[in-house]
Amino acid sequence: MKAIETKLKGCFIIEPSVFQDSRGYFFESYNQIKFEELTGLNPVFLQDNQSKSSYGVIRGLHQQTGEFAQAKLVRVLEGKVLDIAVDVREGSETYGEYVAVELSEENNRQLFIPRGFLHGFAVLSDSATFFYKCDNVYNKGSEDGVNPLDQTLAVDWQVPLEDMILSDKDKNARSFEK
C-alpha cells in the first residue's frame, strides 16, 4: 500500500498493492495499521455506503458538519469517476482549493477525505458503483452542500454541461463564498 498526500493537508490518495495471477486479483482495500503508519491518521470507520450511477451523474458537493462531520475513504468498485475534495476548513492555507482524482476499477485508487471538506464525484464511464467508509454516521440535520457548478470553485467535472445529471438538491444548493 502507498499513501500520497495531495496538496490539501490530510487528504491522501491510497494506492493498494494488487496481487494478480490467472485467477484474477486480490488486494487489501483497507488495513488500519498500514493506513496509520503511512498517513499518521487513525480514523475509526462507523458506516459504509454504496451508490450506483450512470454516465454524467454528479453527486455533491456535500459534507456533514458539527458533531456529525465525517472523514471518508472512497473508492470505485465498477466503472470510473472523477472524485473531488474541496478544503473548507476554517483557517486552512488551502481553503477553497480542490483536488480531483480519477478513481476506477482499473486503478483501484482510493481517496481519503478528512473532516472539513466538501466531497463529490462525476461518473465518467457508462455507469459506476461507488463505495465509501465514513468515520461518523449520517445525520440529515448536519447536511451542508454547495452547488457543484459554482463559478467561484470552477470545478472541471470532465463531463459536458449538456450531459450532466444533478439532483434538484444539488442544483439548488448554496453558492460558495470565500
C-alpha positions as CSV (number, residue, x, y, z in Angstrom):
1,M,0.0,0.0,0.0
2,K,1.2,3.5,-0.8
3,A,-0.2,6.8,0.5
4,I,0.3,10.0,-1.4
5,E,-0.6,13.3,0.3
6,T,-2.3,15.7,-2.0
7,K,-1.8,19.5,-2.0
8,L,-4.6,19.6,0.6
9,K,-3.1,18.6,4.0
10,G,-4.6,15.4,5.4
11,C,-6.2,14.4,2.0
12,F,-4.5,11.3,0.7
13,I,-4.6,9.1,-2.4
14,I,-4.3,5.5,-1.4
15,E,-2.8,3.0,-3.8
16,P,-3.2,-0.6,-2.7
17,S,-0.7,-3.3,-3.6
18,V,-2.6,-5.5,-6.1
19,F,-1.7,-9.2,-6.5
20,Q,-2.8,-10.6,-9.8
21,D,-2.5,-14.0,-11.5
22,S,-4.5,-16.3,-13.8
23,R,-7.3,-16.5,-11.2
24,G,-7.8,-12.7,-11.0
25,Y,-6.6,-10.3,-8.4
26,F,-6.5,-9.6,-4.7
27,F,-5.8,-6.5,-2.6
28,E,-6.5,-5.2,0.8
29,S,-8.9,-2.3,0.4
30,Y,-8.2,-1.2,4.0
31,N,-5.7,-2.1,6.7
32,Q,-6.0,0.2,9.7
33,I,-2.4,-0.5,10.9
34,K,-0.8,0.2,7.5
35,F,-3.1,3.3,7.0
36,E,-2.0,4.8,10.3
37,E,1.7,4.0,9.6
38,L,1.5,5.7,6.1
39,T,-0.7,8.7,6.9
40,G,-0.3,9.3,10.7
41,L,-4.1,9.2,10.8
42,N,-6.3,6.7,12.7
43,P,-9.9,7.0,11.7
44,V,-12.4,4.6,13.1
45,F,-15.0,3.9,10.4
46,L,-18.6,3.6,11.6
47,Q,-20.6,3.5,8.4
48,D,-20.3,2.1,4.8
49,N,-22.2,3.5,1.9
50,Q,-22.6,2.5,-1.7
51,S,-24.2,4.1,-4.8
52,K,-24.6,3.2,-8.4
53,S,-24.9,6.0,-11.0
54,S,-24.9,6.4,-14.8
55,Y,-22.7,8.5,-17.0
56,G,-22.9,12.2,-16.4
57,V,-24.2,12.0,-12.9
58,I,-22.6,14.4,-10.5
59,R,-23.1,13.8,-6.8
60,G,-22.1,16.5,-4.4
61,L,-20.6,18.8,-3.3
62,H,-21.6,17.6,0.2
63,Q,-20.4,17.5,3.7
64,Q,-21.6,16.7,7.2
65,T,-20.9,19.5,9.8
66,G,-20.7,19.9,13.6
67,E,-20.7,16.8,15.7
68,F,-21.6,14.7,12.7
69,A,-18.7,15.8,10.5
70,Q,-17.3,12.9,8.5
71,A,-14.0,11.8,7.1
72,K,-14.4,9.4,4.2
73,L,-12.3,6.7,2.4
74,V,-13.8,6.4,-1.1
75,R,-13.3,4.0,-4.0
76,V,-14.9,2.7,-7.2
77,L,-15.9,-0.9,-7.4
78,E,-17.1,-0.7,-11.0
79,G,-16.5,2.0,-13.7
80,K,-14.7,5.3,-13.4
81,V,-15.3,8.6,-11.6
82,L,-13.7,11.9,-11.1
83,D,-13.6,12.4,-7.4
84,I,-13.4,15.9,-5.9
85,A,-12.5,17.1,-2.4
86,V,-12.7,20.8,-1.6
87,D,-11.0,22.2,1.5
88,V,-13.5,24.2,3.6
89,R,-11.6,24.1,6.9
90,E,-11.7,27.4,8.7
91,G,-8.2,29.0,8.7
92,S,-6.7,26.4,6.3
93,E,-4.0,27.7,3.9
94,T,-5.7,25.8,1.1
95,Y,-9.3,27.0,1.9
96,G,-11.4,26.9,-1.2
97,E,-9.0,24.8,-3.2
98,Y,-9.8,21.3,-4.5
99,V,-8.2,18.2,-5.7
100,A,-9.5,16.0,-8.5
101,V,-8.6,12.3,-8.6
102,E,-9.7,9.7,-11.1
103,L,-10.8,6.6,-9.3
104,S,-11.6,3.4,-11.3
105,E,-12.0,-0.3,-11.1
106,E,-8.7,-0.5,-13.1
107,N,-6.5,1.7,-10.9
108,N,-8.0,0.6,-7.6
109,R,-7.1,4.0,-6.1
110,Q,-8.9,5.4,-3.1
111,L,-9.1,8.9,-1.7
112,F,-9.1,9.7,2.0
113,I,-11.0,12.9,2.6
114,P,-10.7,14.4,6.1
115,R,-13.4,16.1,8.0
116,G,-13.9,19.7,6.9
117,F,-14.1,19.0,3.2
118,L,-16.8,19.2,0.6
119,H,-16.9,16.0,-1.5
120,G,-18.4,15.0,-4.8
121,F,-17.8,12.9,-7.9
122,A,-18.8,12.7,-11.6
123,V,-19.4,9.5,-13.4
124,L,-17.1,9.2,-16.4
125,S,-18.0,5.7,-17.6
126,D,-21.3,4.2,-18.7
127,S,-22.0,3.6,-15.0
128,A,-20.1,3.4,-11.8
129,T,-20.5,1.7,-8.4
130,F,-19.1,3.9,-5.7
131,F,-18.2,2.7,-2.2
132,Y,-17.1,4.7,0.9
133,K,-16.4,4.3,4.5
134,C,-17.3,7.1,7.0
135,D,-15.9,7.8,10.4
136,N,-19.3,9.1,11.6
137,V,-22.9,8.3,11.0
138,Y,-25.1,10.3,8.6
139,N,-27.4,12.9,10.2
140,K,-29.8,14.8,8.0
141,G,-29.7,17.9,10.2
142,S,-26.0,18.2,9.7
143,E,-26.0,18.2,5.9
144,D,-24.4,21.0,4.0
145,G,-23.7,21.4,0.3
146,V,-22.5,23.7,-2.4
147,N,-23.8,23.8,-6.0
148,P,-21.3,21.7,-7.9
149,L,-21.4,24.2,-10.8
150,D,-20.5,27.1,-8.6
151,Q,-18.3,29.5,-10.6
152,T,-16.1,30.5,-7.6
153,L,-14.9,26.9,-7.2
154,A,-14.9,26.4,-11.0
155,V,-14.5,22.6,-10.8
156,D,-13.8,20.9,-14.1
157,W,-16.0,17.8,-13.8
158,Q,-14.9,16.4,-17.2
159,V,-18.5,16.0,-18.3
160,P,-20.1,18.3,-20.9
161,L,-22.7,20.6,-19.4
162,E,-25.4,19.1,-21.6
163,D,-24.6,15.6,-20.3
164,M,-24.6,16.5,-16.6
165,I,-27.3,14.9,-14.3
166,L,-27.7,16.7,-11.0
167,S,-30.3,16.2,-8.2
168,D,-32.7,19.1,-7.5
169,K,-31.0,19.4,-4.1
170,D,-27.6,19.9,-5.7
171,K,-28.9,22.3,-8.4
172,N,-30.4,24.4,-5.6
173,A,-27.5,24.2,-3.2
174,R,-25.9,27.4,-1.9
175,S,-23.0,29.2,-3.6
176,F,-19.5,29.0,-2.3
177,E,-18.2,32.2,-0.8
178,K,-14.5,32.6,0.2
